[in-house]
Amino acid sequence: MEIRLSGITHVYNGAEVLSDITLDVPSGRIVCIVGPSGCGKSTLLRLIGGLERPTQGEILQMGASPPGCLNPLTYIFQDFALLPWRTVAGNISLVLEDHGLGKAEMNAIAENVLARTKLSDFRNALPKQLSGGMKQRVAIARALAVNPAVMLMDEPLSSLDAQTRELLVDDLIDLWTRTPFTAVYVTHNLAEAVRLGHSVVVLSRRPGWIREIVHLDKPLGDRHLGDPELDRQQQHLWSLMRDEARAADAELAHV
Amino acid sequence: MFAVLIALAEIGTQSGFISPLSFPKPSDVLVTFGELYDSGRLWRHLGPSLTRLLIGSVIGVSTGVALGVLIGLFAYVRAGFVPLVAALFPIPKIALLPLFVIWFGIDEGSKYALIALGTFTPTVVATYGAVDNVDRTLIRMGQSFGLSWQSIVRKIVLPGAMPGILSGLRISLAIGIILLVAAEMLGAEYGVGAYILEAGSLYDLERLFAGVVILSVLGVLVSFAIGLLERRVLRWRI
């Protein structure tokens, strides 16, 4: 499934948050959205997920969802949002239980996603026993379980330490290489963006408009830490953002 | 702590430092308690008391949890019932006993009603507070995965509110025990409250204290039972 945003403008309590965003999320690609804090990245994700309706413009979902898709637009949250009273397997079955699947089928799906995220051995662990990185792996497994058409990832690695983040970036690249998925990936970490994005959308400070869309052609599997080409791209992104980020940082919060 | 306090009282009364008129010897209280047990009168008093506490608090707690969850979930219910509960909460329930006697009769009915009302209000307040405190991100997660409303309530809201509900239960049941005794003092032939009242009016301090010990033990047992329940239901938190 492909997502097309055209002319999205969003106003929040009289203040313009997003301005004239036109963007394509092609099927099987990861689109990263970066921008200074408060530029409306997360709002954009909420609009795409249909949690909010844009003030102007339209968001089109084109093409059918993949077969066996239970929840076309699926979020992955920064704070994992796992139920602490359910085991890893229980957290995954939570999102399958409402769809009238047989027990065997649910188990098969759960086993499959656990194997894909290398969590099979932790099936019966409770979230409190897991590290942050493992928790986010569970959340990713849960999202994969509903076989989403598009994954909407809201700073999924931002609450993890740098090393764990690196491991999870590798895991996501692995997952994508084996079975490409479509994702919109919001982050403020430019290194993540150049590692994972097929294209990187740079938003300006509020009201957010698209400053530039950088396309990265290098296959995900060939992108490694410290790749000079990626570093150059990251430099370029940072040069686009630096002044804005500084200005956004100095801005008073609207409370 | 218990042991130290009891030992101090025993030494004090044995040595004559504390007059036997003002405080009974713990060993005498124990003897009285033994007699009470041997004569079978312990169960004649404790049996009705436990039944009253059980029936009254089951009614009060179950309706309290139900209303508390509804208040937590629906703004309309909240608007209607929160002021009502706030109005009921500070009323000393014992003041309503004569009213309940008229409504439900002098025997068991009024006692059940009193204990039920007394456990109901704190349970409601604890429950809707607990529902309010359920992690919003978990509910949003459930919505974003397209879970049905029933699933969200049953699998996310209720388990999430359980710790708060159980700690409210501790308070409710302690209030239940207090009201049980009060109700029994005001009109019962048997029951721990009636036993204490009788002992009190005869200034039989040993028996009075035996009764008080029964109540304390009851309180400790209830608290222990809730502790067990918490450990079972909230294993995920420890």
Interface residues (C-beta under 8 A of the other chain):
Chain A: G49 L51 L70 N71 T74 Y75 F77 D79 A81 L83 P84 W85 R86 L94 V95 E97 D98 L126 K128 R142 V146
Chain B: T137 L138 R140 M141 G142 S144 F145 G146 L147 S148 S151 K155 I156 P159 G160 L234 W236 R237
